[in-house]
Amino acid sequence: MKRLMAIFMLMLLLPCVALGDTAEYAPLPLGGAAPYPAVPGALSEDGLHYDDGSMTVDIETAVVDDVTVYYVYVTVAHNSQLRTATAGKPRSKTTAPVEQMAEKNNAVLAFNGDYYNYREVGVVYRSGERIRYNIRQGMDMLIVDENGDLVIIESPTKTKVENYLKEHTIVEAFSFGPALIKDGERLQFKYAEKNSCGYPTPDERLIICQLADTEEGRNQYLFIACDDPGLSVRRMTDLAEEKGAIVAYNLDGGHSTSIYLCGARINQIPKDRAVGDIIYFATLVPSGTETTE
C-alpha cells in the first residue's frame, strides 16, 4: 500500500503538458478505469489516426512477406496514460474479450497483454501492485517504470529484480517474451533457452516497442502486429529494428492479437479470444471537451 501511494503521489507531482498548444491537464490516477473516454472529433475519418492534444495515435499498414502488418505509433503527454486492466480481480482466472475490457476502462487505444493468468509463472505487476512473484529464469521480464519507460530484465533472477527495485519503481511488469531489443541492440539467444511462443515459426504476433523520446520529451511507443498466417518473432524483430526501436518485447499472440482504436477493431483475426488483461492508453482531456481538426 505504501508503494502504491508513493507512485500515485509521484505522478501527481510530475508536470504534465499537453502535446498540442491547448491547456495543461492533470495526470491520471493510478489504477482503476481511466476517468475520461475518447474525445469526440479526435478520430480521423479513416479511423486510423487520433489526436486530442494529450495523445496521438497513427496507424500504418504494410504487406511484409505477403502478410498484413500494422504499425501503431503512440505518443503521450504523461506516463499515466499508459495503463493496464485485468478482466477480473488481478489474481483471478477471469477472462474477457479485449473489446469489452477496452470499453469498460475508457481506453482510446487497446491491445491484448501477456495473458498473465493463463500460467502461474513469472513476475507480474499491474498498476503498481505485485500480483505474482514466481520467477522463471528463461522468461524475460518487461517492466514499465515510474517514468513510463520500457525496461527489460533478461532471464530474471531474484537478485536481478531486487537490485532493480532498489532504485526504481515497477508500475507494470509482464512475463511472456522473449525480449527482442534492449538499449537499441538486438538480443541474441538460443531458442531452447527462452519461453518464446514458437519463436522461429510464423503466427499472428504482437510486440511492444519504445522509440526515442520525441522533441517534446514525451514517451513514444510503437506496437507492431501481424495478421494470419503471420510472421516469426525473428521477422518481427527485423521490423522493429527497421523502425528504430530501442526496446522491443514479444507479447501474447495467436488469436489473442488485438488492436482496438476508439472501440473499432483494427487488425483481423480468424477468432476473437478472451484474455486476462489489456494494455491501453487513455486521454487526459476531461469528458465534454471536443476536438476539431
C-alpha positions in Angstrom: 0.0 0.0 0.0 2.9 2.4 0.8 4.4 1.7 -2.6 1.1 2.4 -4.4 0.7 5.7 -2.5 4.3 6.7 -3.4 3.7 6.1 -7.1 0.4 8.0 -7.0 2.0 11.0 -5.3 4.9 10.9 -7.8 2.5 11.0 -10.7 0.6 14.0 -9.2 3.8 15.9 -8.7 5.2 15.5 -12.2 4.4 18.3 -14.6 2.1 17.4 -17.4 1.8 19.5 -20.6 -0.5 18.7 -23.5 1.1 17.7 -26.8 -0.6 20.5 -28.6 -0.9 24.2 -27.7 -4.0 23.6 -25.6 -4.3 23.8 -21.8 -2.4 21.7 -19.3 -4.0 18.6 -18.0 -3.6 16.7 -14.7 -2.1 13.1 -14.7 -4.5 10.2 -14.4 -4.8 8.4 -11.1 -3.0 5.1 -10.8 -5.2 2.0 -11.1 -8.9 1.6 -11.9 -10.6 2.6 -15.1 -9.4 5.8 -16.8 -11.8 8.6 -16.0 -12.3 10.0 -19.5 -13.5 8.4 -22.7 -12.0 9.2 -26.2 -12.5 12.9 -27.1 -15.3 13.5 -29.7 -13.8 14.7 -33.0 -10.3 13.5 -32.3 -10.6 10.4 -34.6 -9.9 10.8 -38.3 -12.5 9.8 -40.9 -10.5 6.7 -41.9 -10.4 5.6 -38.3 -6.6 5.2 -38.3 -5.5 8.4 -36.6 -6.4 10.1 -33.3 -5.2 13.4 -31.8 -6.8 15.0 -28.8 -3.9 17.2 -27.7 -2.8 14.9 -24.9 -2.1 11.8 -27.0 -1.7 10.9 -30.7 -2.2 7.6 -32.4 -1.1 6.9 -36.0 -1.6 3.5 -37.6 0.2 2.5 -40.7 -0.3 -0.8 -42.6 2.1 -2.6 -44.9 2.4 -6.0 -46.5 5.5 -8.0 -45.5 6.2 -11.4 -46.9 2.5 -11.5 -48.1 1.3 -10.7 -44.5 -0.6 -7.6 -43.4 1.4 -5.8 -40.7 0.2 -2.9 -38.5 2.5 -0.2 -37.1 0.7 1.6 -34.3 2.6 4.8 -33.1 1.5 6.3 -29.8 2.8 9.5 -28.2 1.5 10.5 -24.8 1.9 13.7 -22.7 2.2 11.8 -19.5 3.2 8.3 -18.5 0.0 7.8 -16.5 -1.7 7.4 -19.9 0.0 4.0 -20.5 -2.2 1.7 -18.4 -3.3 -1.9 -17.9 -6.6 -3.6 -16.9 -7.5 -7.1 -16.0 -10.7 -9.0 -16.9 -11.5 -9.7 -13.2 -9.7 -9.4 -9.9 -6.0 -9.3 -10.5 -5.3 -12.8 -9.0 -8.4 -14.4 -10.6 -8.6 -16.6 -13.7 -11.3 -14.4 -15.3 -11.0 -13.7 -19.0 -12.9 -11.3 -21.3 -12.7 -10.0 -24.9 -10.3 -7.1 -25.4 -13.1 -5.0 -26.8 -15.1 -5.4 -23.6 -12.2 -4.5 -21.3 -11.3 -1.5 -23.5 -14.9 -0.2 -23.3 -15.1 -0.7 -19.5 -11.8 1.2 -18.9 -12.4 4.1 -21.3 -9.5 3.0 -23.5 -8.8 5.2 -26.5 -6.3 2.6 -27.8 -6.1 -1.0 -26.5 -4.1 -4.2 -27.1 -4.1 -7.6 -25.5 -1.4 -8.0 -22.8 0.6 -11.1 -21.9 -2.4 -13.2 -20.8 -0.8 -13.2 -17.3 -3.4 -15.5 -15.7 -3.0 -18.3 -18.3 0.0 -19.6 -16.4 1.3 -19.3 -12.8 4.8 -18.3 -13.5 6.7 -15.1 -14.0 6.8 -11.7 -12.2 3.6 -9.7 -12.8 2.7 -6.2 -11.7 -0.4 -4.4 -12.5 -0.9 -0.7 -11.7 1.9 -0.8 -9.2 0.6 -3.9 -7.4 2.7 -7.1 -7.4 0.3 -9.9 -8.1 2.8 -12.7 -8.9 6.4 -13.3 -8.0 7.2 -16.7 -9.3 10.5 -16.1 -11.2 11.3 -18.4 -14.1 14.8 -17.6 -15.3 14.2 -18.2 -19.0 11.1 -15.9 -19.0 12.3 -12.4 -19.8 10.5 -9.6 -18.0 9.3 -6.3 -19.4 8.9 -3.5 -16.9 7.1 -0.2 -17.2 8.9 2.0 -14.7 7.9 5.2 -12.9 8.8 7.3 -15.9 6.8 5.2 -18.4 10.0 3.8 -19.9 10.1 0.2 -21.0 12.9 -1.8 -19.2 13.9 -5.4 -19.9 15.3 -7.8 -17.4 16.7 -10.8 -19.3 16.5 -14.3 -17.7 15.4 -12.7 -14.4 16.6 -13.9 -11.0 15.5 -12.8 -7.6 18.8 -10.8 -7.2 18.3 -9.0 -10.6 14.7 -8.0 -9.7 15.6 -6.9 -6.1 18.6 -4.9 -7.4 16.3 -3.1 -9.8 13.8 -2.3 -7.1 16.5 -0.5 -5.1 16.5 2.4 -7.5 13.3 2.1 -9.4 9.6 1.5 -9.1 7.8 -1.1 -11.1 4.4 0.1 -12.3 3.7 -2.7 -14.7 5.6 -6.0 -15.3 4.9 -8.6 -18.0 6.2 -12.1 -18.2 6.0 -13.6 -21.7 8.7 -12.8 -24.1 11.2 -13.2 -25.4 12.9 -9.8 -25.1 14.0 -8.8 -28.6 15.8 -5.4 -28.4 17.4 -3.8 -25.4 19.2 -0.5 -25.3 19.0 -0.3 -29.1 20.7 -3.6 -29.5 19.1 -6.8 -30.9 19.4 -9.6 -28.4 20.9 -12.9 -29.4 20.0 -16.2 -27.6 19.4 -19.8 -28.1 15.8 -20.7 -28.9 15.6 -23.6 -26.5 16.7 -21.3 -23.6 13.7 -18.9 -23.8 10.0 -19.0 -23.4 9.4 -17.9 -26.9 5.9 -18.6 -28.2 7.2 -20.5 -31.2 10.0 -18.1 -32.0 11.0 -19.4 -35.4 7.5 -20.2 -36.7 5.0 -17.9 -38.4 2.0 -16.8 -36.3 -0.1 -13.8 -35.6 2.1 -11.6 -33.4 2.1 -8.5 -31.2 5.3 -6.8 -30.0 5.6 -3.6 -27.9 8.4 -1.2 -28.6 9.7 2.1 -27.3 11.2 4.7 -29.6 13.5 7.5 -28.7 11.9 10.4 -26.9 10.2 13.0 -29.1 11.4 16.6 -29.2 8.9 17.4 -26.5 10.5 14.9 -24.3 7.4 12.6 -24.2 7.4 8.9 -24.4 6.7 7.4 -27.8 5.7 3.8 -28.3 5.3 1.5 -31.3 3.2 -1.6 -31.4 3.7 -4.0 -34.3 1.1 -6.7 -35.1 0.6 -9.0 -38.0 -2.4 -10.9 -39.4 -2.8 -14.6 -40.2 -0.8 -16.6 -41.4 1.6 -14.4 -39.5 5.4 -13.9 -39.2 8.1 -15.4 -37.0 9.2 -13.5 -33.9 12.6 -13.2 -35.6 11.0 -11.4 -38.6 9.0 -9.2 -36.3 12.3 -8.2 -34.7 13.6 -7.2 -38.1 10.6 -4.8 -38.5 11.2 -3.3 -35.0 14.9 -2.7 -35.9 13.9 -1.0 -39.1 11.6 1.4 -37.3 14.3 2.3 -34.8 13.0 0.6 -31.6 15.3 1.0 -28.6 13.3 -1.6 -26.7 11.2 -4.4 -28.1 9.4 -7.3 -26.4 7.1 -10.1 -27.6 3.6 -10.2 -26.1 0.9 -12.8 -26.4 0.0 -13.6 -30.0 -2.1 -16.0 -32.0 -5.8 -15.4 -31.7 -5.1 -13.1 -28.7 -3.6 -10.5 -31.0 -5.9 -7.4 -30.8 -5.8 -3.7 -31.7 -8.8 -1.5 -30.9 -8.9 2.2 -31.6 -12.0 4.1 -30.3 -13.9 0.8 -30.0 -13.2 -0.4 -33.5 -11.0 -3.5 -34.2 -8.1 -2.6 -36.5 -6.4 -6.0 -37.1 -8.1 -9.1 -38.5 -8.0 -12.5 -36.7 -10.0 -15.7 -37.5 -11.3 -16.0 -34.0 -11.5 -13.5 -31.1 -10.0 -15.0 -27.9 -11.0 -13.9 -24.4 -7.8 -13.0 -22.5 -6.8 -12.0 -19.0 -5.6 -8.4 -19.5 -5.1 -5.5 -21.8 -2.5 -2.7 -22.3 -4.3 0.5 -23.1 -3.9 4.3 -23.5 -6.2 6.9 -22.2 -6.8 10.6 -22.7 -6.0 13.3 -20.2 -8.8 15.5 -21.6 -11.9 15.7 -19.4 -15.1 14.5 -20.7 -17.2 17.0 -22.6 -14.3 18.6 -24.4 -14.5 18.3 -28.2 -11.6 18.5 -30.6 -12.0 19.6 -34.2 -9.4 19.2 -36.9 
